[in-house]
Amino acid sequence: MHELGIVFHVIRAVENIGREQGLTDVASVTLELGQVSGVVPHELESCWKWAAARTELMPRAALRIETVPAVTHCGGCGRDYDTVPQGRTCPYCGSEDTWLVQGNEVNIKEIEAQ
């Protein structure tokens, strides 16, 4: 379950930021979660509840998840397209010279402190 590892990483990052900024209580953390990141949102939320409850800085902090849509760029025709329904083959020109532009990230977007 790599969701628990992600949660531990996020918590460490938030705790480091909290120390730097002098925070005493975090109300929520918002993550940007790519559509094709391979992370299961409900598993991430479950791990978050368990792990955050054991911290001093964020025992009641909510986890908010914003989904980042997967977008692929085609090197053949230069167009972008929605990755999930199309996959790696460009729906416009049929090229397989494509790469993911966004949609596999896991980023801390916002920390709300009280």
C-alpha positions, 0 to 999 in steps of 0.5 A, spaced: 500 500 500 503 505 497 498 510 499 501 510 507 508 511 504 505 518 501 501 520 507 507 519 511 511 523 506 506 529 506 505 529 514 513 530 514 513 535 509 507 539 513 510 538 519 517 541 516 513 547 514 509 548 520 516 548 524 518 553 519 512 557 519 511 557 527 504 553 526 501 550 532 494 547 529 493 545 521 486 544 519 486 541 513 491 539 507 489 539 500 493 535 495 493 535 487 492 528 485 493 526 478 488 522 475 493 517 472 497 517 479 496 510 481 493 513 488 487 510 490 483 516 493 479 512 498 485 509 501 489 515 501 484 518 506 483 512 510 491 512 511 491 520 512 485 519 518 490 514 521 496 517 521 494 524 522 491 523 528 497 520 531 501 527 530 501 533 534 500 538 529 494 535 525 490 530 529 484 533 526 486 535 520 482 534 514 485 531 507 482 535 501 483 532 494 483 535 488 483 531 481 488 533 476 486 531 469 490 527 465 493 530 459 497 527 453 501 531 448 502 528 441 509 530 438 506 528 431 501 533 430 502 538 436 495 537 439 493 535 447 488 530 448 484 527 454 489 521 456 484 516 459 479 515 454 485 515 448 491 512 451 497 513 448 495 513 441 493 520 438 486 520 437 487 526 431 493 523 427 494 516 430 501 517 432 504 514 438 509 519 439 506 522 445 507 523 452 503 525 459 503 532 460 499 532 467 496 527 471 501 523 474 502 528 480 501 528 487 502 535 490 501 539 496 497 545 494 495 548 500 495 547 508 490 551 512 492 553 519 488 555 525 
